Amino acid sequence: MSTDDDLGCSVSSSNGVYKWSGACVSVQCDLGSGSYAGPATSGSSSSRATGVSNTAGATFQSHTLASISSGADQIKNVFLYRTGGHVATYSRGASGSSNSISYSVGNLPTSNGNNYGPVACPSKNNLLTSSTATGITEANLRMCGSTGKWVYYNAVNLLKDASFYAKYSGNTGSTSDLTIGSVPFLAGKSAYRSGTAMDDPRAVKLLSSSSSSSAISMTSETITPLADGAATGQTAGTWRNYGVVFYCDDYARTDLTACTATNQKMFYVGDPNPNVSFGTRAGALSGSASLTPTPSSTPRPSVTGSMSVTVSDTSAILSDSSVRTRFENAMAVQIATVAGVAATEVTVTVSAGRRLDAASAMRRLANGVLSVSYIINIPSSTSVAAVTTSVGAVTTTDLQSQVNTALTEASVSGVTATGVVITVAAAAQTTTPTPVPTPAKASTDFACGNFDLGRLVALAAVFATAQFRM
């Protein structure tokens, strides 16, 4: 199967006999106890219902099969992800019935963009024994496309059921990011570069909302194009398609609109080059992907601190775990912005606080106090000293404003912060070594209750190693 007219599940029937194209796939989740769930789309129309905050109570339309849609021709990958008790699909594709047999097909998440490669794809409807079929190597069949020279960068949103704006680093020497666009849940968006700009190292960034002016929430590792595989003999990055999957690894969550900062992760995937190209580190996107992350024996430094925040109603935050989570995530974004790091490097914990003295208790009798503690993991791009200085320079007035911004971003209506007291100033703390994640596995044997990183791209290996045409 190549990307020339082979993608998109198509169905034909005659007298109750069905024929399915090669892009139709059977996918199931093992729910345990002999129970299985297949692909499904939220809602009842061809487009998925958005903003699902309770998968148990939401409507899902189940599908007979899933489709490797035509949108996958650029990144050449589709993604397996769990939404409640279903394999996620972002829309309904083909559907129909014949002789009382009904079917529907759901489109698996992928990105967008056009298909380019080092050689043109052969025409369709050729026998495998024909000169057309035998005249192209298996590797080139996996990489084929239009031969215009471009490099693509993709952002895929498997994080939360909302749209988030995405950007990527500008050309070398520029401090301005370039636009990818607003990325819906279970979908991807892409942007491209050409000429000598193709080999510039870049990072992909996911913002905290659908607005292009919102704060950066997650930033990928730097992707450095190499002149290997498809780009051999060309400007590094030519005919390459790089993607960053932003996802939530709380697979059992029922509220798809929320994901705590500690569950927000990134995964790297590229087009076949000519072999499978994916992993937990950006370096996996070279020609020979290493699926085993590089272990770190050096403890990661961190900065910790805490504050007491007086708000007009603590119960509105503490009595609802989903509201508390949203507020913690929004505070992480605020603190990360001050610290100059990605929000994924910040963990915020909110709990009931205590009044500091009798006088303050009298003054705040109608209010309540929250304890907000944070840990900032220090990436290699900055230092403990720089982060400590940046966070320590923020006044309590500024902190109060940031808390109110977080309350608004978290949709905590009717609650405002009226005072902030720094209880533990930002200071360095050495943490234990960062655990090494389990190596990604290319496997189609995945369980609904136990998706792992490799299973996000379980179909990628099947797609990348396919050697036949329909």
C-alpha positions as CSV (number, residue, x, y, z in Angstrom):
1,M,0.0,0.0,0.0
2,S,1.4,3.4,-1.0
3,T,0.0,6.9,-0.4
4,D,-1.1,7.2,-4.1
5,D,-4.9,6.6,-4.1
6,D,-4.6,3.7,-1.7
7,L,-5.7,5.6,1.5
8,G,-9.3,6.0,2.7
9,C,-11.4,3.0,3.5
10,S,-13.8,2.4,0.6
11,V,-16.6,-0.2,0.5
12,S,-18.6,-1.8,-2.3
13,S,-21.4,-4.3,-2.0
14,S,-23.4,-6.5,-4.3
15,N,-26.2,-8.8,-3.2
16,G,-25.0,-8.7,0.4
17,V,-21.3,-9.4,-0.6
18,Y,-19.0,-6.7,0.6
19,K,-15.6,-5.7,-0.6
20,W,-13.3,-3.6,1.5
21,S,-10.2,-1.7,0.4
22,G,-6.8,-2.1,1.9
23,A,-7.1,1.0,4.1
24,C,-10.0,-0.5,6.0
25,V,-8.7,-2.0,9.3
26,S,-10.2,-3.9,12.2
27,V,-9.3,-2.5,15.6
28,Q,-10.6,-3.6,19.0
29,C,-9.9,-2.8,22.6
30,D,-9.7,-5.7,25.1
31,L,-11.8,-4.5,28.1
32,G,-11.1,-7.7,30.0
33,S,-13.4,-10.6,31.0
34,G,-14.0,-11.4,27.3
35,S,-15.4,-8.0,26.5
36,Y,-14.1,-5.9,23.6
37,A,-14.8,-2.5,22.2
38,G,-14.1,-1.2,18.7
39,P,-13.7,2.2,17.1
40,A,-16.3,4.8,17.8
41,T,-17.0,8.5,17.3
42,S,-18.5,10.8,19.9
43,G,-21.9,12.1,19.0
44,S,-24.4,10.9,16.4
45,S,-23.4,12.9,13.2
46,S,-20.5,12.4,10.8
47,S,-18.4,14.9,12.8
48,R,-17.5,14.1,16.4
49,A,-19.2,15.8,19.3
50,T,-16.6,18.0,21.1
51,G,-15.9,18.9,24.7
52,V,-16.7,15.4,26.1
53,S,-16.4,15.7,29.9
54,N,-18.0,12.4,30.8
55,T,-17.4,9.5,28.5
56,A,-19.7,7.3,30.6
57,G,-22.7,9.5,29.9
58,A,-21.8,10.7,26.4
59,T,-23.2,9.3,23.1
60,F,-20.8,7.3,21.0
61,Q,-21.6,5.8,17.6
62,S,-19.7,2.5,17.1
63,H,-18.1,1.6,13.8
64,T,-17.6,-1.7,12.0
65,L,-14.1,-0.8,10.9
66,A,-11.6,2.0,11.1
67,S,-10.0,3.8,8.2
68,I,-6.5,4.9,7.4
69,S,-7.8,8.1,5.8
70,S,-6.4,10.0,2.9
71,G,-5.2,12.7,5.4
72,A,-2.4,10.3,6.4
73,D,-0.6,10.7,3.1
74,Q,1.8,13.3,4.5
75,I,2.9,12.1,7.9
76,K,2.1,8.5,6.8
77,N,1.0,7.5,10.3
78,V,-2.3,7.1,12.1
79,F,-2.7,7.0,15.9
80,L,-4.5,4.6,18.2
81,Y,-5.9,6.3,21.3
82,R,-8.5,5.6,23.9
83,T,-11.6,7.7,24.5
84,G,-13.6,6.1,27.3
85,G,-14.2,2.5,26.3
86,H,-13.5,3.0,22.6
87,V,-10.8,3.3,20.1
88,A,-10.9,7.0,19.2
89,T,-12.0,8.1,15.7
90,Y,-12.3,11.8,14.8
91,S,-15.1,11.4,12.3
92,R,-17.4,9.0,10.5
93,G,-16.4,8.0,7.0
94,A,-18.2,5.6,4.8
95,S,-21.5,4.0,5.9
96,G,-24.4,2.2,4.4
97,S,-26.4,-1.0,4.3
98,S,-27.2,-3.8,1.9
99,N,-29.5,-6.8,2.3
100,S,-30.1,-5.8,5.9
101,I,-26.4,-5.7,6.6
102,S,-25.3,-2.2,7.9
103,Y,-21.8,-0.9,8.3
104,S,-20.0,2.3,9.3
105,V,-16.3,3.3,9.2
106,G,-14.5,5.7,11.6
107,N,-11.5,7.7,10.6
108,L,-8.4,7.2,12.8
109,P,-6.6,10.3,14.0
110,T,-3.8,11.6,11.8
111,S,-2.5,14.9,10.5
112,N,-2.9,16.9,7.3
113,G,-0.7,18.2,4.5
114,N,0.4,17.0,1.1
115,N,2.5,13.9,0.1
116,Y,6.0,14.5,-1.1
117,G,8.9,12.0,-1.6
118,P,12.2,11.3,-3.3
119,V,10.5,9.4,-6.2
120,A,7.1,9.6,-7.8
121,C,4.6,6.9,-6.8
122,P,3.7,4.4,-9.5
123,S,0.3,4.5,-11.1
124,K,-2.4,2.4,-9.6
125,N,-4.1,-0.8,-10.9
126,N,-0.9,-2.6,-11.8
127,L,-0.2,-6.2,-11.1
128,L,2.6,-7.0,-8.6
129,T,4.4,-8.8,-11.4
130,S,4.2,-5.8,-13.8
131,S,7.3,-3.7,-14.6
132,T,5.7,-0.8,-12.9
133,A,5.4,-2.7,-9.6
134,T,8.8,-4.3,-9.8
135,G,10.5,-1.1,-11.0
136,I,10.3,0.6,-7.5
137,T,12.0,-0.6,-4.4
138,E,10.1,-1.4,-1.2
139,A,11.9,1.6,0.5
140,N,10.9,4.0,-2.3
141,L,7.4,2.8,-2.3
142,R,7.1,3.7,1.4
143,M,8.6,7.2,0.7
144,C,7.1,8.0,-2.7
145,G,5.1,11.1,-3.5
146,S,5.2,14.3,-5.5
147,T,8.8,15.3,-5.9
148,G,8.6,18.9,-4.9
149,K,11.1,19.6,-2.1
150,W,9.6,20.5,1.3
151,V,9.8,19.6,5.0
152,Y,6.7,19.4,7.1
153,Y,6.2,19.9,10.9
154,N,3.1,18.5,12.5
155,A,1.4,19.0,15.9
156,V,-1.1,16.2,16.8
157,N,-3.6,16.8,19.7
158,L,-4.4,13.7,21.7
159,L,-4.2,15.8,24.9
160,K,-7.6,17.3,25.7
161,D,-10.9,17.6,24.0
162,A,-10.5,21.2,22.9
163,S,-8.6,23.0,20.2
164,F,-5.1,24.3,20.9
165,Y,-3.0,26.6,18.8
166,A,0.4,25.2,17.7
167,K,3.5,26.9,16.5
168,Y,7.1,25.8,15.5
169,S,10.4,27.5,15.8
170,G,11.3,30.1,13.2
171,N,14.3,30.0,10.9
172,T,17.8,29.9,12.4
173,G,18.6,33.4,13.7
174,S,14.9,34.4,14.2
175,T,13.3,34.6,17.6
176,S,9.7,34.6,16.2
177,D,7.8,31.4,16.0
178,L,6.0,30.2,12.9
179,T,2.3,29.3,12.7
180,I,0.9,25.8,12.5
181,G,-2.6,26.7,13.5
182,S,-5.4,25.6,15.8
183,V,-5.4,21.8,16.3
184,P,-8.7,20.1,17.3
185,F,-8.7,17.0,19.6
186,L,-7.9,13.7,17.8
187,A,-6.4,15.6,14.8
188,G,-3.2,17.1,13.6
189,K,-2.2,20.2,11.7
190,S,1.0,20.9,9.8
191,A,3.2,23.6,8.2
192,Y,6.1,23.4,5.9
193,R,9.4,25.0,4.9
194,S,11.4,24.9,1.7
195,G,14.9,25.7,0.4
196,T,17.8,26.1,2.7
197,A,15.4,26.6,5.7
198,M,14.6,22.9,5.6
199,D,17.6,21.9,7.6
200,D,17.0,24.4,10.4
201,P,16.5,22.8,13.9
202,R,13.1,23.4,15.2
203,A,10.8,22.7,18.2
204,V,7.0,22.3,18.0
205,K,5.0,24.2,20.6
206,L,1.5,23.7,21.9
207,L,-0.2,26.7,23.4
208,S,-2.7,26.8,26.3
209,S,-5.8,27.6,24.2
210,S,-7.0,28.1,20.6
211,S,-5.7,31.7,20.6
212,S,-2.4,32.4,18.8
213,S,-1.5,34.8,21.6
214,S,-2.0,32.4,24.5
215,A,0.9,31.1,26.6
216,I,3.0,28.2,25.5
217,S,1.9,25.1,27.4
218,M,4.2,22.4,26.0
219,T,7.4,22.5,23.9
220,S,9.0,19.6,22.2
221,E,12.7,18.7,22.1
222,T,14.5,20.2,19.2
223,I,14.2,18.3,16.0
224,T,17.3,18.5,13.9
225,P,16.8,17.3,10.3
226,L,19.5,14.9,8.9
227,A,20.5,14.4,5.3
228,D,19.6,10.7,5.5
229,G,17.0,8.4,4.1
230,A,14.7,10.4,1.8
231,A,17.0,13.4,2.2
232,T,20.2,11.6,1.2
233,G,22.2,13.9,-1.1
234,Q,19.8,16.8,-0.5
235,T,19.4,19.6,2.0
236,A,18.8,17.9,5.3
237,G,15.0,17.6,5.9
238,T,14.1,17.4,2.2
239,W,11.0,15.2,1.8
240,R,10.8,14.6,5.6
241,N,7.7,14.9,7.7
242,Y,8.2,15.3,11.5
243,G,5.4,15.2,14.0
244,V,5.0,15.8,17.8
245,V,2.1,14.0,19.4
246,F,0.9,15.8,22.5
247,Y,-1.1,13.3,24.5
248,C,-2.5,12.5,27.9
249,D,-1.4,9.1,29.4
250,D,-4.3,9.0,31.8
251,Y,-6.1,6.5,29.5
252,A,-8.8,5.7,32.0
253,R,-10.0,9.3,32.3
254,T,-13.6,9.9,31.7
255,D,-13.3,13.7,31.4
256,L,-11.5,14.2,28.0
257,T,-11.3,17.9,28.5
258,A,-8.9,17.6,31.5
259,C,-5.4,16.2,32.0
260,T,-3.1,16.9,34.9
261,A,0.3,18.3,34.2
262,T,2.0,15.1,35.2
263,N,0.0,13.1,32.6
264,Q,0.8,15.5,29.8
265,K,3.4,13.8,27.5
266,M,4.9,14.0,24.1
267,F,5.7,11.4,21.5
268,Y,7.8,11.9,18.3
269,V,6.8,10.4,14.9
270,G,8.0,10.8,11.4
271,D,7.3,9.4,8.0
272,P,9.0,6.2,7.0
273,N,12.6,7.1,6.2
274,P,12.6,4.4,4.8
275,N,11.8,2.4,7.9
276,V,9.6,3.2,10.9
277,S,10.4,6.4,12.6
278,F,9.0,7.1,16.1
279,G,10.0,7.1,19.7
280,T,10.0,9.0,23.0
281,R,12.9,11.3,22.0
282,A,13.3,13.6,19.1
283,G,16.4,11.8,18.1
284,A,14.3,8.8,17.0
285,L,13.3,10.7,13.9
286,S,16.6,10.0,12.1
287,G,16.8,7.3,9.4
288,S,17.4,4.5,11.9
289,A,15.1,5.1,14.8
290,S,16.2,4.1,18.3
291,L,13.1,3.2,20.2
292,T,14.9,3.0,23.6
293,P,15.2,6.4,25.4
294,T,18.6,7.4,26.6
295,P,18.7,6.8,30.4
296,S,19.7,9.6,32.7
297,S,21.8,8.8,35.7
298,T,22.1,12.4,36.8
299,P,19.3,13.6,39.1
300,R,17.3,16.4,37.5
301,P,17.5,19.7,39.4
302,S,14.3,21.4,40.4
303,V,13.0,24.5,42.1
304,T,10.3,24.3,44.7
305,G,8.1,26.9,46.5
306,S,4.7,27.5,47.8
307,M,2.2,30.3,48.6
308,S,-1.0,30.9,50.5
309,V,-3.7,32.4,48.4
310,T,-6.8,34.0,49.9
311,V,-9.9,33.4,47.6
312,S,-13.5,34.3,47.9
313,D,-14.6,30.6,47.9
314,T,-12.3,27.7,48.5
315,S,-15.1,25.1,48.2
316,A,-15.7,25.9,44.6
317,I,-12.2,24.6,43.9
318,L,-11.6,22.0,46.6
319,S,-14.9,20.2,46.5
320,D,-14.7,19.3,42.8
321,S,-11.6,17.3,41.7
322,S,-12.0,18.3,38.0
323,V,-12.2,22.0,38.9
324,R,-9.1,21.6,41.2
325,T,-7.2,19.9,38.3
326,R,-8.1,22.6,35.9
327,F,-6.9,25.2,38.3
328,E,-3.7,23.3,39.1
329,N,-3.0,23.1,35.3
330,A,-3.8,26.7,34.8
331,M,-1.5,27.7,37.7
332,A,1.3,25.5,36.1
333,V,1.0,27.5,32.9
334,Q,1.3,30.8,34.9
335,I,4.3,29.7,36.9
336,A,6.0,28.2,33.8
337,T,5.6,31.5,31.9
338,V,7.4,33.3,34.8
339,A,10.1,30.6,35.0
340,G,10.7,30.5,31.3
341,V,10.0,26.8,31.0
342,A,7.3,24.6,29.4
343,A,4.2,24.0,31.5
344,T,4.9,20.3,31.4
345,E,8.0,21.0,33.6
346,V,5.8,22.4,36.4
347,T,3.7,20.4,38.8
348,V,1.2,22.3,41.0
349,T,-0.6,20.9,44.0
350,V,-3.5,22.9,45.5
351,S,-4.9,22.0,49.0
352,A,-6.7,23.7,51.9
353,G,-4.5,26.2,53.6
354,R,-4.3,27.6,57.1
355,R,-4.6,31.2,58.2
356,L,-1.3,32.7,59.3
357,D,-2.5,34.6,62.4
358,A,-5.6,35.7,64.3
359,A,-5.7,39.1,62.7
360,S,-5.7,37.7,59.2
361,A,-8.4,35.3,60.2
362,M,-10.6,38.2,61.4
363,R,-10.0,40.1,58.2
364,R,-10.6,37.1,56.0
365,L,-13.5,35.6,57.8
366,A,-15.7,35.4,54.7
367,N,-12.9,34.1,52.6
368,G,-10.7,31.0,52.5
369,V,-7.1,30.1,52.1
370,L,-5.6,27.8,49.5
371,S,-2.1,26.3,49.8
372,V,-0.4,26.3,46.3
373,S,2.9,24.4,46.1
374,Y,4.9,23.9,43.0
375,I,7.9,22.0,41.6
376,I,9.7,23.2,38.6
377,N,11.9,20.7,36.8
378,I,14.8,22.5,35.2
379,P,15.4,21.6,31.5
380,S,18.8,21.8,29.9
381,S,18.0,25.1,28.2
382,T,18.1,27.0,31.5
383,S,19.5,26.8,35.0
384,V,18.4,26.6,38.6
385,A,19.8,30.1,39.2
386,A,18.0,31.6,36.3
387,V,14.6,30.1,37.3
388,T,15.1,30.9,41.0
389,T,15.8,34.5,40.1
390,S,12.9,34.8,37.7
391,V,10.4,33.3,40.1
392,G,11.8,35.2,43.1
393,A,11.4,38.5,41.3
394,V,7.7,38.3,41.0
395,T,5.8,40.5,43.5
396,T,2.8,39.3,45.5
397,T,0.7,41.7,43.5
398,D,1.8,40.1,40.3
399,L,1.1,36.6,41.8
400,Q,-2.4,37.7,42.7
401,S,-3.0,38.8,39.1
402,Q,-1.6,35.5,37.9
403,V,-3.9,33.5,40.2
404,N,-6.9,35.4,39.0
405,T,-5.8,34.7,35.4
406,A,-5.5,31.0,36.2
407,L,-9.0,31.1,37.8
408,T,-10.4,32.5,34.6
409,E,-8.5,30.1,32.4
410,A,-9.8,27.2,34.6
411,S,-13.4,28.5,34.3
412,V,-13.8,28.8,38.0
413,S,-16.7,31.3,37.9
414,G,-17.4,33.7,40.7
415,V,-14.1,33.1,42.5
416,T,-11.4,35.7,42.9
417,A,-8.0,36.0,44.7
418,T,-7.8,38.8,47.1
419,G,-4.3,38.2,48.6
420,V,-1.2,36.1,48.2
421,V,1.5,35.4,50.8
422,I,4.7,33.6,49.8
423,T,5.2,30.8,52.4
424,V,8.2,29.1,51.0
425,A,10.4,31.1,48.6
426,A,11.6,29.5,45.4
427,A,14.7,27.5,46.1
428,A,16.8,24.8,44.5
429,Q,16.1,21.1,45.3
430,T,17.7,18.0,43.8
431,T,15.3,15.4,42.8
432,T,15.7,11.7,42.2
433,P,16.8,10.6,38.7
434,T,14.1,10.8,36.1
435,P,12.7,7.3,35.4
436,V,13.5,5.8,32.0
437,P,10.2,5.1,30.2
438,T,9.5,1.6,28.9
439,P,10.7,1.4,25.3
440,A,8.0,1.9,22.7
441,K,6.8,-1.2,21.1
442,A,5.3,-1.6,17.6
443,S,2.4,-3.8,18.4
444,T,-1.1,-4.3,17.3
445,D,-2.0,-6.2,20.4
446,F,-3.2,-3.4,22.6
447,A,-5.6,-3.4,25.5
448,C,-8.2,-0.6,26.1
449,G,-7.1,-0.4,29.7
450,N,-3.3,-0.5,29.0
451,F,-2.3,1.6,26.0
452,D,1.3,2.5,26.0
453,L,3.5,4.8,23.9
454,G,4.1,2.2,21.2
455,R,0.4,1.5,20.9
456,L,-0.2,5.1,20.0
457,V,1.4,4.3,16.7
458,A,0.5,0.6,16.5
459,L,-0.6,1.0,13.0
460,A,2.5,3.1,12.0
461,A,4.7,0.0,11.7
462,V,2.0,-1.8,9.6
463,F,1.7,1.2,7.4
464,A,5.4,1.8,7.0
465,T,6.3,-1.7,6.2
466,A,3.5,-2.4,3.7
467,Q,4.9,-3.5,0.4
468,F,1.9,-4.1,-1.8
469,R,-0.5,-2.0,-3.8
470,M,-4.2,-2.5,-4.1
